[in-house]
Amino acid sequence: MAACRSERRSGGFTLIELMVAIAIMALLALMSWRGLEGMARTTRANQVRGDAVLTLQTALAQWSVDLDAVAALPQTKALEWDGRVLRLTRRASAAATPAMLVVAWTLRPGPDGSFWRRWQSPPLTRFGEWQQAWQLAEAWARDGAGLPADADVALLPLQGWQLATFQNARWTVAPNFGIDSRTVAGQEALPDGLRLVLTLAPGDGLSGVITRDWVRPSYGESKQ
């Protein structure tokens, strides 16, 4: 009789054993799924942060390039900041013939939140063109209505931004300033440095406060 029970036992699993095995497999599958889901979330978060860092680096690089190329020309303004928009006159590095650009930076709200934005004029070769572009830059900073969309670039979401100037070996928060080359000529018309303070909008990428200092390229020469 014992031999018969042994033969029946070796023929397969009991229902209880099968249920236990299925429960263990289901538990392992659930644990594996949660692990994969966590890895996917981490990958997505790293991708979002990496994209945000790249966008910030690109925007700050363009900021430095614009300031490095600022030029003080007769009867024009090199820099002007009114607490809302920074307008500047700079050399057009990619133009076939010597030309200037008017560039503006501002923080403007939109349907997707407030974005730090940059506007650039076409290459300019006449004073009248500069005057018109300078006025357009101010109009663009208000609402951007009626201006070509390809000259307006939304860079990154911001809550706020602030500028400080470096003169006489100290930093001063600048509610506004203007550099008018009709009264002062040459690179010495520019501040010795500008400090940019960006308050990033909270989100899945970057957040907090970013500070970027720019020093006038001829600053060291003027001190020698």
C-alpha positions in Angstrom: 0.0 0.0 0.0 2.9 2.4 0.9 4.5 1.7 -2.5 1.2 2.6 -4.3 1.0 6.0 -2.4 4.6 6.7 -3.4 3.9 5.9 -7.0 0.9 8.3 -7.0 2.9 11.0 -5.2 5.7 10.9 -7.9 3.2 11.4 -10.7 2.7 15.2 -10.2 2.1 18.0 -7.8 -0.8 18.5 -5.5 -3.1 21.4 -5.9 -1.7 23.1 -2.8 1.8 22.8 -4.1 0.8 24.3 -7.5 -1.0 27.2 -5.7 2.1 27.9 -3.6 4.4 27.8 -6.7 2.1 30.2 -8.6 1.9 32.6 -5.6 5.7 32.6 -5.4 6.1 33.2 -9.1 3.5 36.1 -8.9 5.4 37.6 -6.1 8.7 37.4 -8.0 7.1 38.9 -11.0 5.6 41.8 -9.0 9.0 42.5 -7.4 10.7 42.4 -10.8 8.1 44.8 -12.3 8.5 47.3 -9.4 12.3 47.2 -9.9 11.9 47.8 -13.6 9.4 50.6 -13.0 11.8 52.2 -10.5 14.7 52.0 -13.0 12.5 53.6 -15.7 11.5 56.4 -13.4 15.2 57.1 -12.5 16.1 57.0 -16.2 13.4 59.5 -17.1 14.4 61.8 -14.2 18.0 61.7 -15.2 17.0 62.5 -18.8 14.9 65.4 -17.8 17.6 66.8 -15.6 20.3 66.2 -18.3 18.1 68.1 -20.8 17.6 71.0 -18.3 21.3 71.2 -17.6 22.1 71.3 -21.3 19.5 74.0 -22.0 20.8 76.1 -19.1 24.4 75.8 -20.3 23.4 76.8 -23.8 21.5 79.8 -22.6 24.4 81.0 -20.4 26.9 80.4 -23.2 24.8 82.6 -25.5 24.5 85.2 -22.7 28.3 85.4 -22.4 28.8 85.5 -26.2 26.4 88.5 -26.5 28.1 90.4 -23.7 31.6 89.7 -25.1 30.5 91.1 -28.5 28.9 94.3 -27.1 30.1 97.4 -29.1 29.8 101.1 -28.2 29.2 103.0 -31.5 28.6 106.7 -32.0 25.0 107.8 -31.4 23.9 104.4 -30.1 23.5 102.7 -26.8 25.7 99.7 -25.9 23.7 98.4 -23.0 20.4 99.4 -21.3 18.6 97.6 -18.4 15.3 98.9 -17.0 14.7 96.1 -14.5 12.7 94.2 -17.0 14.6 93.9 -20.3 18.3 94.1 -21.1 18.9 95.6 -24.6 22.4 95.6 -26.1 24.2 96.4 -29.3 26.7 93.8 -30.4 28.8 92.9 -33.4 27.3 90.3 -35.8 29.9 87.6 -36.0 28.3 85.6 -38.7 27.5 88.4 -41.1 29.2 88.5 -44.5 29.9 92.2 -44.2 30.6 94.1 -40.9 27.3 94.6 -39.2 25.7 95.1 -35.8 22.8 93.4 -34.0 20.4 94.5 -31.4 19.7 91.8 -28.9 17.2 91.8 -26.0 16.8 89.5 -23.0 13.7 89.4 -20.9 11.4 87.3 -18.7 7.9 87.2 -20.1 4.9 85.1 -19.0 3.1 82.8 -21.4 0.5 80.0 -21.5 3.1 77.5 -20.4 4.6 79.7 -17.6 7.2 82.5 -17.5 10.2 81.9 -19.7 13.6 83.7 -20.1 13.6 84.8 -23.7 16.0 86.2 -26.2 15.3 88.4 -29.3 17.7 89.3 -32.1 17.4 91.7 -34.9 18.7 91.1 -38.5 22.2 92.4 -39.2 22.2 96.2 -39.2 24.5 98.5 -41.2 22.7 101.9 -40.9 21.9 104.1 -37.9 18.2 104.3 -38.9 18.0 100.5 -38.9 19.6 100.4 -35.4 17.0 102.9 -34.1 14.1 100.8 -35.4 15.6 97.6 -34.0 16.2 99.2 -30.6 12.5 100.3 -30.4 11.4 96.9 -31.6 13.4 95.2 -28.9 11.4 97.2 -26.3 8.1 96.4 -27.9 9.1 92.7 -28.0 9.8 92.7 -24.3 6.3 93.9 -23.6 4.3 91.3 -25.5 6.1 90.3 -28.7 3.0 90.9 -30.7 3.4 91.6 -34.4 7.1 90.7 -34.5 8.7 87.8 -36.5 8.6 84.6 -34.4 11.9 83.3 -35.7 13.8 86.1 -33.9 12.2 85.2 -30.5 13.6 82.1 -28.6 12.2 80.8 -25.4 15.2 79.6 -23.4 14.2 78.2 -20.1 11.4 78.6 -17.4 12.2 81.2 -14.8 10.6 82.7 -11.7 12.7 85.8 -11.8 16.0 87.3 -12.7 18.2 90.2 -11.5 21.4 92.0 -12.6 24.2 93.5 -10.6 27.1 95.6 -11.9 30.7 95.5 -10.9 32.4 98.9 -10.8 35.1 100.3 -8.5 35.8 96.8 -7.2 32.3 96.1 -5.8 29.0 94.6 -6.9 25.9 96.7 -6.9 22.4 95.4 -7.6 21.2 97.4 -10.6 17.5 98.3 -10.7 18.4 100.0 -14.0 21.4 101.4 -15.9 22.3 102.6 -19.4 25.6 102.9 -21.3 25.3 105.7 -23.9 28.2 105.9 -26.3 27.3 109.5 -27.1 28.9 110.5 -23.8 31.5 107.8 -23.2 33.2 105.9 -26.1 35.0 102.6 -26.2 34.9 99.4 -24.2 35.4 101.4 -21.0 31.8 102.5 -21.4 30.8 99.0 -20.2 30.7 97.9 -16.6 33.7 96.0 -15.4 31.4 93.1 -14.9 27.8 91.9 -14.8 26.3 89.4 -12.3 23.3 87.5 -13.6 21.0 85.9 -10.9 18.4 83.5 -12.2 15.7 82.0 -10.0 14.7 78.8 -11.8 11.1 77.6 -11.9 10.4 74.5 -9.8 10.0 71.4 -11.8 11.3 67.9 -12.7 14.6 69.3 -14.0 16.5 72.0 -12.2 15.4 74.4 -9.5 16.9 77.0 -7.1 19.1 80.0 -7.8 21.9 80.2 -10.4 24.5 83.0 -10.4 26.7 83.7 -13.4 29.4 86.4 -13.4 30.7 88.1 -16.6 33.8 90.2 -16.7 34.5 92.7 -19.5 37.2 91.2 -21.8 39.3 94.4 -21.7 38.9 94.8 -17.9 42.5 93.5 -17.2 44.0 95.7 -19.9 42.4 98.9 -18.5 44.0 98.2 -15.1 47.6 97.8 -16.5 
